[in-house]
Amino acid sequence: MIGSLWGQSIDLRMEPAQTEVHYMVDSTLHTVHGTFKLKRGDIVLDPATGKASGELVVDAASGDSGSGARDHRMSNSILESGKYPEIVFRPDRVQGQVAPSGHSDVQLHGMFRLHGEDHELLVPVAVDADGNGYHAVAKFTVPYIKWGLKNPSTLFLRVSDTVEITVNAVARPATLQSTVLHP
């Protein structure tokens, strides 16, 4: 069983080809839906302490909404992916227990680096585990204007100041490592 022994951490490697990062932003004309690509991801959870570590790294230039012009503007003018090529989430703790099998609801706390700045984030995650790995769905809101990014609104087009993110991740156990407990 994955991570089922007390005192062992759960070391997970994300499967970039099987992980989807979706975004949705409202505007006056329509709702824009798109995706980003996960470059890499590793998370280590310690069920005994609730500590978490690792990082999930998204390619900032990979945004795809189906409109080349919109994607180019988002990548170059809003995200400035040439200067800030990665969007990174670094977890530091998990609230709740990830079950070795079946369904779990947890919250992953950490720092979300966007446009070169770190922002504290608490992400609700629904996790389904089986003997081969984990499937997790995380949904959260990014207040990108509040966090200092450029507002893409124009004279006639108003764009929401938040983006809804949904991550559908597949992870496999890398190793099980014994946790050293100190008295």
PyMOL CGO cylinders between C-alpha atoms (Angstrom):
from pymol import cmd
from pymol.cgo import CYLINDER

trace = [
    CYLINDER, 0.00, 0.00, 0.00, 1.28, 3.46, -0.92, 0.3, 1, 1, 1, 1, 1, 1,
    CYLINDER, 1.28, 3.46, -0.92, 2.47, 5.41, 2.10, 0.3, 1, 1, 1, 1, 1, 1,
    CYLINDER, 2.47, 5.41, 2.10, 0.36, 3.30, 4.41, 0.3, 1, 1, 1, 1, 1, 1,
    CYLINDER, 0.36, 3.30, 4.41, 3.03, 2.58, 6.99, 0.3, 1, 1, 1, 1, 1, 1,
    CYLINDER, 3.03, 2.58, 6.99, 3.15, 5.01, 9.91, 0.3, 1, 1, 1, 1, 1, 1,
    CYLINDER, 3.15, 5.01, 9.91, 6.35, 7.00, 9.86, 0.3, 1, 1, 1, 1, 1, 1,
    CYLINDER, 6.35, 7.00, 9.86, 6.89, 6.88, 6.11, 0.3, 1, 1, 1, 1, 1, 1,
    CYLINDER, 6.89, 6.88, 6.11, 6.69, 9.81, 3.77, 0.3, 1, 1, 1, 1, 1, 1,
    CYLINDER, 6.69, 9.81, 3.77, 4.88, 9.73, 0.47, 0.3, 1, 1, 1, 1, 1, 1,
    CYLINDER, 4.88, 9.73, 0.47, 7.23, 10.76, -2.35, 0.3, 1, 1, 1, 1, 1, 1,
    CYLINDER, 7.23, 10.76, -2.35, 5.30, 11.51, -5.53, 0.3, 1, 1, 1, 1, 1, 1,
    CYLINDER, 5.30, 11.51, -5.53, 6.42, 12.28, -9.08, 0.3, 1, 1, 1, 1, 1, 1,
    CYLINDER, 6.42, 12.28, -9.08, 3.90, 14.03, -11.29, 0.3, 1, 1, 1, 1, 1, 1,
    CYLINDER, 3.90, 14.03, -11.29, 3.26, 12.63, -14.75, 0.3, 1, 1, 1, 1, 1, 1,
    CYLINDER, 3.26, 12.63, -14.75, 3.45, 15.78, -16.97, 0.3, 1, 1, 1, 1, 1, 1,
    CYLINDER, 3.45, 15.78, -16.97, 1.93, 14.02, -20.01, 0.3, 1, 1, 1, 1, 1, 1,
    CYLINDER, 1.93, 14.02, -20.01, -1.08, 12.96, -17.92, 0.3, 1, 1, 1, 1, 1, 1,
    CYLINDER, -1.08, 12.96, -17.92, -1.46, 16.18, -15.92, 0.3, 1, 1, 1, 1, 1, 1,
    CYLINDER, -1.46, 16.18, -15.92, -3.70, 18.99, -17.17, 0.3, 1, 1, 1, 1, 1, 1,
    CYLINDER, -3.70, 18.99, -17.17, -3.58, 22.60, -15.97, 0.3, 1, 1, 1, 1, 1, 1,
    CYLINDER, -3.58, 22.60, -15.97, -6.77, 24.39, -17.05, 0.3, 1, 1, 1, 1, 1, 1,
    CYLINDER, -6.77, 24.39, -17.05, -7.61, 28.05, -16.64, 0.3, 1, 1, 1, 1, 1, 1,
    CYLINDER, -7.61, 28.05, -16.64, -10.80, 30.04, -17.04, 0.3, 1, 1, 1, 1, 1, 1,
    CYLINDER, -10.80, 30.04, -17.04, -11.22, 33.81, -17.06, 0.3, 1, 1, 1, 1, 1, 1,
    CYLINDER, -11.22, 33.81, -17.06, -14.42, 35.75, -17.67, 0.3, 1, 1, 1, 1, 1, 1,
    CYLINDER, -14.42, 35.75, -17.67, -14.65, 38.74, -19.99, 0.3, 1, 1, 1, 1, 1, 1,
    CYLINDER, -14.65, 38.74, -19.99, -17.45, 40.93, -21.32, 0.3, 1, 1, 1, 1, 1, 1,
    CYLINDER, -17.45, 40.93, -21.32, -17.60, 38.96, -24.59, 0.3, 1, 1, 1, 1, 1, 1,
    CYLINDER, -17.60, 38.96, -24.59, -17.19, 35.39, -23.37, 0.3, 1, 1, 1, 1, 1, 1,
    CYLINDER, -17.19, 35.39, -23.37, -15.39, 33.13, -20.94, 0.3, 1, 1, 1, 1, 1, 1,
    CYLINDER, -15.39, 33.13, -20.94, -11.89, 32.19, -22.04, 0.3, 1, 1, 1, 1, 1, 1,
    CYLINDER, -11.89, 32.19, -22.04, -10.82, 28.59, -21.40, 0.3, 1, 1, 1, 1, 1, 1,
    CYLINDER, -10.82, 28.59, -21.40, -7.28, 27.37, -21.88, 0.3, 1, 1, 1, 1, 1, 1,
    CYLINDER, -7.28, 27.37, -21.88, -4.48, 25.15, -20.69, 0.3, 1, 1, 1, 1, 1, 1,
    CYLINDER, -4.48, 25.15, -20.69, -0.87, 25.30, -19.55, 0.3, 1, 1, 1, 1, 1, 1,
    CYLINDER, -0.87, 25.30, -19.55, 1.69, 22.49, -19.56, 0.3, 1, 1, 1, 1, 1, 1,
    CYLINDER, 1.69, 22.49, -19.56, 3.25, 21.03, -16.46, 0.3, 1, 1, 1, 1, 1, 1,
    CYLINDER, 3.25, 21.03, -16.46, 7.05, 20.85, -16.91, 0.3, 1, 1, 1, 1, 1, 1,
    CYLINDER, 7.05, 20.85, -16.91, 7.74, 18.77, -13.82, 0.3, 1, 1, 1, 1, 1, 1,
    CYLINDER, 7.74, 18.77, -13.82, 6.45, 18.08, -10.36, 0.3, 1, 1, 1, 1, 1, 1,
    CYLINDER, 6.45, 18.08, -10.36, 7.52, 16.34, -7.19, 0.3, 1, 1, 1, 1, 1, 1,
    CYLINDER, 7.52, 16.34, -7.19, 5.78, 16.39, -3.83, 0.3, 1, 1, 1, 1, 1, 1,
    CYLINDER, 5.78, 16.39, -3.83, 6.82, 14.73, -0.58, 0.3, 1, 1, 1, 1, 1, 1,
    CYLINDER, 6.82, 14.73, -0.58, 4.18, 14.44, 2.15, 0.3, 1, 1, 1, 1, 1, 1,
    CYLINDER, 4.18, 14.44, 2.15, 4.94, 13.39, 5.71, 0.3, 1, 1, 1, 1, 1, 1,
    CYLINDER, 4.94, 13.39, 5.71, 1.71, 12.01, 7.20, 0.3, 1, 1, 1, 1, 1, 1,
    CYLINDER, 1.71, 12.01, 7.20, 3.17, 11.99, 10.72, 0.3, 1, 1, 1, 1, 1, 1,
    CYLINDER, 3.17, 11.99, 10.72, 3.93, 15.74, 10.79, 0.3, 1, 1, 1, 1, 1, 1,
    CYLINDER, 3.93, 15.74, 10.79, 1.83, 17.23, 7.98, 0.3, 1, 1, 1, 1, 1, 1,
    CYLINDER, 1.83, 17.23, 7.98, 4.96, 18.70, 6.41, 0.3, 1, 1, 1, 1, 1, 1,
    CYLINDER, 4.96, 18.70, 6.41, 5.18, 18.88, 2.63, 0.3, 1, 1, 1, 1, 1, 1,
    CYLINDER, 5.18, 18.88, 2.63, 7.95, 19.78, 0.22, 0.3, 1, 1, 1, 1, 1, 1,
    CYLINDER, 7.95, 19.78, 0.22, 8.74, 19.73, -3.47, 0.3, 1, 1, 1, 1, 1, 1,
    CYLINDER, 8.74, 19.73, -3.47, 7.48, 21.82, -6.34, 0.3, 1, 1, 1, 1, 1, 1,
    CYLINDER, 7.48, 21.82, -6.34, 5.10, 21.85, -9.27, 0.3, 1, 1, 1, 1, 1, 1,
    CYLINDER, 5.10, 21.85, -9.27, 6.48, 23.78, -12.24, 0.3, 1, 1, 1, 1, 1, 1,
    CYLINDER, 6.48, 23.78, -12.24, 4.34, 25.08, -15.11, 0.3, 1, 1, 1, 1, 1, 1,
    CYLINDER, 4.34, 25.08, -15.11, 5.75, 26.45, -18.37, 0.3, 1, 1, 1, 1, 1, 1,
    CYLINDER, 5.75, 26.45, -18.37, 4.53, 30.09, -18.41, 0.3, 1, 1, 1, 1, 1, 1,
    CYLINDER, 4.53, 30.09, -18.41, 4.89, 30.29, -22.22, 0.3, 1, 1, 1, 1, 1, 1,
    CYLINDER, 4.89, 30.29, -22.22, 2.72, 27.21, -22.82, 0.3, 1, 1, 1, 1, 1, 1,
    CYLINDER, 2.72, 27.21, -22.82, -0.66, 28.95, -22.39, 0.3, 1, 1, 1, 1, 1, 1,
    CYLINDER, -0.66, 28.95, -22.39, -3.09, 27.79, -25.08, 0.3, 1, 1, 1, 1, 1, 1,
    CYLINDER, -3.09, 27.79, -25.08, -6.58, 29.29, -25.37, 0.3, 1, 1, 1, 1, 1, 1,
    CYLINDER, -6.58, 29.29, -25.37, -7.09, 28.47, -29.03, 0.3, 1, 1, 1, 1, 1, 1,
    CYLINDER, -7.09, 28.47, -29.03, -6.31, 32.03, -30.12, 0.3, 1, 1, 1, 1, 1, 1,
    CYLINDER, -6.31, 32.03, -30.12, -2.71, 32.60, -31.17, 0.3, 1, 1, 1, 1, 1, 1,
    CYLINDER, -2.71, 32.60, -31.17, -2.97, 36.39, -30.84, 0.3, 1, 1, 1, 1, 1, 1,
    CYLINDER, -2.97, 36.39, -30.84, -4.50, 36.19, -27.34, 0.3, 1, 1, 1, 1, 1, 1,
    CYLINDER, -4.50, 36.19, -27.34, -1.94, 33.57, -26.25, 0.3, 1, 1, 1, 1, 1, 1,
    CYLINDER, -1.94, 33.57, -26.25, 0.95, 35.66, -27.59, 0.3, 1, 1, 1, 1, 1, 1,
    CYLINDER, 0.95, 35.66, -27.59, -0.30, 38.74, -25.71, 0.3, 1, 1, 1, 1, 1, 1,
    CYLINDER, -0.30, 38.74, -25.71, -0.84, 36.73, -22.51, 0.3, 1, 1, 1, 1, 1, 1,
    CYLINDER, -0.84, 36.73, -22.51, 2.63, 35.16, -22.70, 0.3, 1, 1, 1, 1, 1, 1,
    CYLINDER, 2.63, 35.16, -22.70, 4.56, 38.29, -23.69, 0.3, 1, 1, 1, 1, 1, 1,
    CYLINDER, 4.56, 38.29, -23.69, 2.64, 41.21, -22.15, 0.3, 1, 1, 1, 1, 1, 1,
    CYLINDER, 2.64, 41.21, -22.15, 0.85, 39.77, -19.12, 0.3, 1, 1, 1, 1, 1, 1,
    CYLINDER, 0.85, 39.77, -19.12, 2.97, 36.85, -17.85, 0.3, 1, 1, 1, 1, 1, 1,
    CYLINDER, 2.97, 36.85, -17.85, 6.20, 38.14, -19.42, 0.3, 1, 1, 1, 1, 1, 1,
    CYLINDER, 6.20, 38.14, -19.42, 7.32, 34.53, -19.88, 0.3, 1, 1, 1, 1, 1, 1,
    CYLINDER, 7.32, 34.53, -19.88, 10.65, 35.59, -21.40, 0.3, 1, 1, 1, 1, 1, 1,
    CYLINDER, 10.65, 35.59, -21.40, 11.57, 37.14, -18.06, 0.3, 1, 1, 1, 1, 1, 1,
    CYLINDER, 11.57, 37.14, -18.06, 9.54, 34.76, -15.82, 0.3, 1, 1, 1, 1, 1, 1,
    CYLINDER, 9.54, 34.76, -15.82, 9.52, 31.41, -17.68, 0.3, 1, 1, 1, 1, 1, 1,
    CYLINDER, 9.52, 31.41, -17.68, 8.04, 29.32, -14.87, 0.3, 1, 1, 1, 1, 1, 1,
    CYLINDER, 8.04, 29.32, -14.87, 5.03, 29.41, -12.58, 0.3, 1, 1, 1, 1, 1, 1,
    CYLINDER, 5.03, 29.41, -12.58, 5.89, 27.40, -9.47, 0.3, 1, 1, 1, 1, 1, 1,
    CYLINDER, 5.89, 27.40, -9.47, 3.97, 26.07, -6.46, 0.3, 1, 1, 1, 1, 1, 1,
    CYLINDER, 3.97, 26.07, -6.46, 6.09, 24.92, -3.50, 0.3, 1, 1, 1, 1, 1, 1,
    CYLINDER, 6.09, 24.92, -3.50, 4.02, 23.18, -0.82, 0.3, 1, 1, 1, 1, 1, 1,
    CYLINDER, 4.02, 23.18, -0.82, 5.11, 23.34, 2.82, 0.3, 1, 1, 1, 1, 1, 1,
    CYLINDER, 5.11, 23.34, 2.82, 2.30, 21.50, 4.62, 0.3, 1, 1, 1, 1, 1, 1,
    CYLINDER, 2.30, 21.50, 4.62, -0.77, 19.39, 4.06, 0.3, 1, 1, 1, 1, 1, 1,
    CYLINDER, -0.77, 19.39, 4.06, -3.92, 19.69, 6.16, 0.3, 1, 1, 1, 1, 1, 1,
    CYLINDER, -3.92, 19.69, 6.16, -5.71, 16.37, 6.39, 0.3, 1, 1, 1, 1, 1, 1,
    CYLINDER, -5.71, 16.37, 6.39, -4.56, 12.85, 5.68, 0.3, 1, 1, 1, 1, 1, 1,
    CYLINDER, -4.56, 12.85, 5.68, -4.01, 11.35, 2.23, 0.3, 1, 1, 1, 1, 1, 1,
    CYLINDER, -4.01, 11.35, 2.23, -5.42, 7.82, 2.40, 0.3, 1, 1, 1, 1, 1, 1,
    CYLINDER, -5.42, 7.82, 2.40, -3.34, 5.03, 0.83, 0.3, 1, 1, 1, 1, 1, 1,
    CYLINDER, -3.34, 5.03, 0.83, -6.44, 3.98, -1.12, 0.3, 1, 1, 1, 1, 1, 1,
    CYLINDER, -6.44, 3.98, -1.12, -9.80, 5.51, -1.88, 0.3, 1, 1, 1, 1, 1, 1,
    CYLINDER, -9.80, 5.51, -1.88, -10.81, 9.17, -1.65, 0.3, 1, 1, 1, 1, 1, 1,
    CYLINDER, -10.81, 9.17, -1.65, -9.31, 11.94, 0.51, 0.3, 1, 1, 1, 1, 1, 1,
    CYLINDER, -9.31, 11.94, 0.51, -9.96, 15.66, 0.73, 0.3, 1, 1, 1, 1, 1, 1,
    CYLINDER, -9.96, 15.66, 0.73, -6.97, 17.70, 1.88, 0.3, 1, 1, 1, 1, 1, 1,
    CYLINDER, -6.97, 17.70, 1.88, -5.65, 21.23, 1.68, 0.3, 1, 1, 1, 1, 1, 1,
    CYLINDER, -5.65, 21.23, 1.68, -2.15, 21.90, 0.45, 0.3, 1, 1, 1, 1, 1, 1,
    CYLINDER, -2.15, 21.90, 0.45, -0.52, 25.07, 1.76, 0.3, 1, 1, 1, 1, 1, 1,
    CYLINDER, -0.52, 25.07, 1.76, 2.50, 26.68, 0.15, 0.3, 1, 1, 1, 1, 1, 1,
    CYLINDER, 2.50, 26.68, 0.15, 3.99, 29.48, -1.89, 0.3, 1, 1, 1, 1, 1, 1,
    CYLINDER, 3.99, 29.48, -1.89, 2.82, 30.21, -5.42, 0.3, 1, 1, 1, 1, 1, 1,
    CYLINDER, 2.82, 30.21, -5.42, 5.46, 32.01, -7.52, 0.3, 1, 1, 1, 1, 1, 1,
    CYLINDER, 5.46, 32.01, -7.52, 3.94, 34.05, -10.34, 0.3, 1, 1, 1, 1, 1, 1,
    CYLINDER, 3.94, 34.05, -10.34, 5.70, 36.80, -12.28, 0.3, 1, 1, 1, 1, 1, 1,
    CYLINDER, 5.70, 36.80, -12.28, 8.73, 36.57, -9.98, 0.3, 1, 1, 1, 1, 1, 1,
    CYLINDER, 8.73, 36.57, -9.98, 6.79, 37.07, -6.73, 0.3, 1, 1, 1, 1, 1, 1,
    CYLINDER, 6.79, 37.07, -6.73, 5.77, 34.54, -4.06, 0.3, 1, 1, 1, 1, 1, 1,
    CYLINDER, 5.77, 34.54, -4.06, 2.18, 34.47, -2.78, 0.3, 1, 1, 1, 1, 1, 1,
    CYLINDER, 2.18, 34.47, -2.78, 0.82, 32.34, 0.03, 0.3, 1, 1, 1, 1, 1, 1,
    CYLINDER, 0.82, 32.34, 0.03, -1.83, 29.91, -1.18, 0.3, 1, 1, 1, 1, 1, 1,
    CYLINDER, -1.83, 29.91, -1.18, -4.07, 27.26, 0.39, 0.3, 1, 1, 1, 1, 1, 1,
    CYLINDER, -4.07, 27.26, 0.39, -5.30, 24.82, -2.25, 0.3, 1, 1, 1, 1, 1, 1,
    CYLINDER, -5.30, 24.82, -2.25, -8.15, 22.34, -1.70, 0.3, 1, 1, 1, 1, 1, 1,
    CYLINDER, -8.15, 22.34, -1.70, -7.27, 19.00, -3.30, 0.3, 1, 1, 1, 1, 1, 1,
    CYLINDER, -7.27, 19.00, -3.30, -9.49, 15.96, -3.90, 0.3, 1, 1, 1, 1, 1, 1,
    CYLINDER, -9.49, 15.96, -3.90, -7.29, 12.86, -4.05, 0.3, 1, 1, 1, 1, 1, 1,
    CYLINDER, -7.29, 12.86, -4.05, -8.15, 9.38, -5.27, 0.3, 1, 1, 1, 1, 1, 1,
    CYLINDER, -8.15, 9.38, -5.27, -5.57, 6.68, -4.62, 0.3, 1, 1, 1, 1, 1, 1,
    CYLINDER, -5.57, 6.68, -4.62, -5.18, 3.11, -5.75, 0.3, 1, 1, 1, 1, 1, 1,
    CYLINDER, -5.18, 3.11, -5.75, -2.28, 0.68, -5.58, 0.3, 1, 1, 1, 1, 1, 1,
    CYLINDER, -2.28, 0.68, -5.58, -0.57, 2.30, -8.58, 0.3, 1, 1, 1, 1, 1, 1,
    CYLINDER, -0.57, 2.30, -8.58, -0.70, 5.99, -7.80, 0.3, 1, 1, 1, 1, 1, 1,
    CYLINDER, -0.70, 5.99, -7.80, -2.80, 9.05, -7.20, 0.3, 1, 1, 1, 1, 1, 1,
    CYLINDER, -2.80, 9.05, -7.20, -5.20, 11.20, -9.19, 0.3, 1, 1, 1, 1, 1, 1,
    CYLINDER, -5.20, 11.20, -9.19, -5.69, 14.66, -7.69, 0.3, 1, 1, 1, 1, 1, 1,
    CYLINDER, -5.69, 14.66, -7.69, -7.95, 17.55, -8.64, 0.3, 1, 1, 1, 1, 1, 1,
    CYLINDER, -7.95, 17.55, -8.64, -7.05, 20.97, -7.25, 0.3, 1, 1, 1, 1, 1, 1,
    CYLINDER, -7.05, 20.97, -7.25, -9.16, 24.09, -7.81, 0.3, 1, 1, 1, 1, 1, 1,
    CYLINDER, -9.16, 24.09, -7.81, -8.15, 27.60, -6.79, 0.3, 1, 1, 1, 1, 1, 1,
    CYLINDER, -8.15, 27.60, -6.79, -8.39, 31.27, -7.77, 0.3, 1, 1, 1, 1, 1, 1,
    CYLINDER, -8.39, 31.27, -7.77, -5.46, 33.47, -8.75, 0.3, 1, 1, 1, 1, 1, 1,
    CYLINDER, -5.46, 33.47, -8.75, -6.07, 37.21, -8.17, 0.3, 1, 1, 1, 1, 1, 1,
    CYLINDER, -6.07, 37.21, -8.17, -3.50, 38.11, -10.82, 0.3, 1, 1, 1, 1, 1, 1,
    CYLINDER, -3.50, 38.11, -10.82, -4.25, 41.87, -10.91, 0.3, 1, 1, 1, 1, 1, 1,
    CYLINDER, -4.25, 41.87, -10.91, -3.95, 42.11, -7.10, 0.3, 1, 1, 1, 1, 1, 1,
    CYLINDER, -3.95, 42.11, -7.10, -0.67, 40.20, -7.41, 0.3, 1, 1, 1, 1, 1, 1,
    CYLINDER, -0.67, 40.20, -7.41, 0.76, 42.88, -9.72, 0.3, 1, 1, 1, 1, 1, 1,
    CYLINDER, 0.76, 42.88, -9.72, 0.22, 41.54, -13.23, 0.3, 1, 1, 1, 1, 1, 1,
    CYLINDER, 0.22, 41.54, -13.23, -1.04, 43.74, -16.04, 0.3, 1, 1, 1, 1, 1, 1,
    CYLINDER, -1.04, 43.74, -16.04, -4.79, 44.02, -16.61, 0.3, 1, 1, 1, 1, 1, 1,
    CYLINDER, -4.79, 44.02, -16.61, -5.56, 42.79, -20.16, 0.3, 1, 1, 1, 1, 1, 1,
    CYLINDER, -5.56, 42.79, -20.16, -8.79, 44.82, -20.38, 0.3, 1, 1, 1, 1, 1, 1,
    CYLINDER, -8.79, 44.82, -20.38, -9.20, 47.29, -23.23, 0.3, 1, 1, 1, 1, 1, 1,
    CYLINDER, -9.20, 47.29, -23.23, -11.62, 50.14, -23.90, 0.3, 1, 1, 1, 1, 1, 1,
    CYLINDER, -11.62, 50.14, -23.90, -14.41, 47.76, -25.01, 0.3, 1, 1, 1, 1, 1, 1,
    CYLINDER, -14.41, 47.76, -25.01, -13.32, 44.45, -23.52, 0.3, 1, 1, 1, 1, 1, 1,
    CYLINDER, -13.32, 44.45, -23.52, -13.39, 43.98, -19.76, 0.3, 1, 1, 1, 1, 1, 1,
    CYLINDER, -13.39, 43.98, -19.76, -11.55, 40.98, -18.34, 0.3, 1, 1, 1, 1, 1, 1,
    CYLINDER, -11.55, 40.98, -18.34, -12.06, 39.58, -14.82, 0.3, 1, 1, 1, 1, 1, 1,
    CYLINDER, -12.06, 39.58, -14.82, -9.28, 40.36, -12.36, 0.3, 1, 1, 1, 1, 1, 1,
    CYLINDER, -9.28, 40.36, -12.36, -9.11, 36.72, -11.26, 0.3, 1, 1, 1, 1, 1, 1,
    CYLINDER, -9.11, 36.72, -11.26, -8.37, 33.44, -13.03, 0.3, 1, 1, 1, 1, 1, 1,
    CYLINDER, -8.37, 33.44, -13.03, -9.87, 30.12, -11.99, 0.3, 1, 1, 1, 1, 1, 1,
    CYLINDER, -9.87, 30.12, -11.99, -7.33, 27.28, -12.11, 0.3, 1, 1, 1, 1, 1, 1,
    CYLINDER, -7.33, 27.28, -12.11, -8.11, 23.55, -12.14, 0.3, 1, 1, 1, 1, 1, 1,
    CYLINDER, -8.11, 23.55, -12.14, -5.28, 21.04, -12.03, 0.3, 1, 1, 1, 1, 1, 1,
    CYLINDER, -5.28, 21.04, -12.03, -5.97, 17.39, -12.88, 0.3, 1, 1, 1, 1, 1, 1,
    CYLINDER, -5.97, 17.39, -12.88, -2.79, 15.63, -11.82, 0.3, 1, 1, 1, 1, 1, 1,
    CYLINDER, -2.79, 15.63, -11.82, -1.59, 12.06, -12.03, 0.3, 1, 1, 1, 1, 1, 1,
    CYLINDER, -1.59, 12.06, -12.03, 1.26, 11.09, -9.71, 0.3, 1, 1, 1, 1, 1, 1,
    CYLINDER, 1.26, 11.09, -9.71, 3.19, 7.90, -9.11, 0.3, 1, 1, 1, 1, 1, 1,
    CYLINDER, 3.19, 7.90, -9.11, 5.16, 7.01, -5.99, 0.3, 1, 1, 1, 1, 1, 1,
    CYLINDER, 5.16, 7.01, -5.99, 8.87, 7.59, -6.49, 0.3, 1, 1, 1, 1, 1, 1,
    CYLINDER, 8.87, 7.59, -6.49, 10.04, 5.92, -3.28, 0.3, 1, 1, 1, 1, 1, 1,
    CYLINDER, 10.04, 5.92, -3.28, 8.89, 5.42, 0.26, 0.3, 1, 1, 1, 1, 1, 1,
    CYLINDER, 8.89, 5.42, 0.26, 11.33, 6.98, 2.67, 0.3, 1, 1, 1, 1, 1, 1,
    CYLINDER, 11.33, 6.98, 2.67, 11.38, 6.33, 6.39, 0.3, 1, 1, 1, 1, 1, 1,
    CYLINDER, 11.38, 6.33, 6.39, 10.74, 9.42, 8.44, 0.3, 1, 1, 1, 1, 1, 1,
    CYLINDER, 10.74, 9.42, 8.44, 13.19, 10.02, 11.26, 0.3, 1, 1, 1, 1, 1, 1,
    CYLINDER, 13.19, 10.02, 11.26, 11.26, 10.89, 14.39, 0.3, 1, 1, 1, 1, 1, 1,
    CYLINDER, 11.26, 10.89, 14.39, 13.06, 12.76, 17.15, 0.3, 1, 1, 1, 1, 1, 1,
    CYLINDER, 13.06, 12.76, 17.15, 11.97, 12.37, 20.81, 0.3, 1, 1, 1, 1, 1, 1,
]
cmd.load_cgo(trace, "trace")
